[in-house]
Amino acid sequence: QVQLVESGGGLVQAGGSLRFSCAASGSDFSINAMGWYRQRPGDRRELLAFFTTSASVTDSVKGRFTISRDNAKNMVYLQMNSLKPEDTAVYYCNAQITFHSGRWGNYWGQGTQVTVSS
């Protein structure tokens, strides 16, 4: 079993910045992909950025959001700059995992609220 624990988020004024971190813990696993989604009220969950062998950021946030990682710590980070009220959402960390046993799974963090005030 793998657990993803997020930290960061909160309330910020428009134009401000926030940084998320996500740590994957468990044993006998490898991370195939790790990244960030968000879900705005009334919307479907939206992919923002992820790592496989390289980083990818969705066009809607490119230039404002940056993803980075620390492979040694099984951590991924999301730096969000120039935040807008429409960035208000619950943000989720996601990891696609392969266990050494051959089993695989898709895991989610607990979700963290971001509220951007105008």
N, C-alpha and C positions, 0 to 999 in steps of 0.2 A: 504493500500500500504506500501511496505517496500523498503527502500533504503539502498544499501550497498556502503560504501565509503572506498576505499583503500588508504593507504599511505605507503610510502617506495619505494623501487626499485631504479633504476638508473644505473649508470656506475661503474663497479668495475673491478679490475684486477683479473686474475685467481689466485685462492687460497684465495681470500678475502671472506668477509661475507656481507650479507644484511639481513635486517629484514623487513617484511611486517606486517602491521596491517590492519584489516578490521572491521568496525563497522556497525552493523545493526540498523537502526532507523525506527520508525513507531509506531504504537499502536495496542494493542489487538492482539498480536501474540505470538506464541511459535516457537522456532527453533528446528526442528527435526534433522537437520544435517547442518554442516557448515564446509567449507574447501576451498581448493585451487586447481586450475587447471593452466595449462600453455598451450600455443600454440606457437610452434616454426614455423618459416617460412616454408610454404609448407606442414605442418603436421596438423593432427587433434588435437583438444583440448584434453589434457591428464590430468587425475586425478593424483594429487600428494599426498594429505593428507586430511583427514577429521575427524571430530568428530561426532559421534552419542552419544552413552553412553560412549564410550571410543575412544581413538585416533587410527587412522590407517594411515600408511605411505606406499606408494607404494615402491616396492623393488628397483626400479631404483634409488631412492634418499635416501633410508633408510641409516642411519648413517651419512648423511650430512645435511638433512633437518629435522627440528623438528616443530611440530605443538603444539600450546598451546592455551588456551582460558581463557576468563574472563566472566563467565556466567552472573554475575551481570551487566556487561556493554554491554552484547551482542556483544562481540568482540572475534575475533580469530586472532592468530598471526602465522607467518611462519618465522622461523629462518633458514637461508640458509648459510651453511659454506662450506669451501673448494670448492668454485664455480669454474666451468669449462666453457670454451667457449661454449660448447654444452648446457649449461643452459641458453644461450641467448634466450629469448622468451618474449612474453607478458603474464603476470601472472594475473589470475582472481580469485577473491573471489566468492564463491557460497554459497547460503543458501537455504535450503528447509524449507518452512514456513507453519505452520498451523495457521489460524486466529481463534479467538474465535467464529466467526460466523460459523465455519466449513469449510470455503473455504481454499484452500491451493494453494501454488505457489512456483515456482522455480525462484530465483533471482540471478542476476550477478552484480558484481562490474564493474567499468568502464574499468578495465584492465590497467596494469602498465608495462611499458617496463623495462626489465632487459637486460643489455648488459655486457657481460663478455669478457674482452680483454685478449688476450694471451701475 
